[in-house]
Each structure stands twice: as C-alpha cells, then as structure tokens.
Amino acid sequence: MLHKDYLLKYKKVLFATLLAEGKLWQYLADIDTQAQQMFDTLVEQMKTTEGVTEQLKEENQLEWVCRMQNIEARARIIINNELIFV
C-alpha cells in the first residue's frame, strides 16, 4: 500500500492518530477505492480523447497495447500526485 508507506514516512502523526483511533484500515480502504475509481475514469477519458478504440485493437493490437500502457502509466502518475502522495 503506497499510501500507508507514505503516511509512515512523511505523516507519522496522522498515521499514529488513525491507528490509535482504529480508523487506519478504513481510511486506507477508502483511499484505495477512490484511487481505483479515479484510475478507471481517467483511463476511459484518455482513451476517448486519444481515439484508442476497440477498432484500433482489432486492426493493430501492438499499437493498441502500447497506447493503453502509456495511458495507464499517465493515469497512475496523476493518481499518485493527487491522491496517494498528499
């Protein structure tokens, strides 16, 4: 869990508070849920914007895979910067 490691390293007081209150695991589960929803939304938006379609997948699988990997990598960076490492 990236966010847990981040809290342990940079937000020790928040980590200790959440742990002491018994809220740490629910907090981390909520962050994980938000991150997954944000990832799915970003990927779909980027696919639409960049024209990565099922037709492309059928016509040129290698191109589709490369573009999808690029989209997913960019989505992970955005999520890390806006949700995980804050």
C-alpha positions, -999 to 999 in steps of 0.1 A, spaced: 0 0 0 17 31 -12 -3 55 8 4 36 40 41 37 34 38 74 26 20 81 59 46 61 78 74 81 63 61 116 59 29 118 80 37 100 112 13 119 134 -16 113 111 -7 76 108 -4 72 146 -37 91 151 -56 70 127 -41 38 141 -49 48 177 -85 57 168 -89 24 149 -96 42 117 -64 35 97 -76 4 77 -109 20 68 -91 52 58 -67 32 36 -95 12 21 -113 44 12 -82 58 -5 -78 26 -24 -114 28 -36 -111 64 -46 -78 56 -64 -94 27 -84 -124 48 -94 -102 77 -104 -80 53 -124 -109 39 -143 -124 73 -150 -90 87 -162 -83 58 -184 -117 60 -201 -114 97 -206 -79 94 -221 -90 66 -244 -118 87 -257 -97 118 -261 -69 100 -278 -90 77 -300 -79 44 -285 -109 22 -296 -118 -14 -299 -115 -9 -337 -78 0 -332 -74 -31 -310 -87 -53 -338 -67 -36 -365 -34 -30 -348 -30 -49 -315 5 -38 -308 -3 -1 -313 -33 -5 -290 -13 -22 -263 14 5 -264 -11 33 -263 -30 17 -234 1 11 -214 10 48 -219 -24 59 -208 -24 37 -177 11 49 -167 0 85 -170 -32 78 -150 -11 62 -122 12 92 -121 -18 116 -118 -33 94 -90 -1 93 -71 4 130 -73 -32 139 -65 -43 112 -41 -16 89 -28 13 112 -20 -5 141 -4 
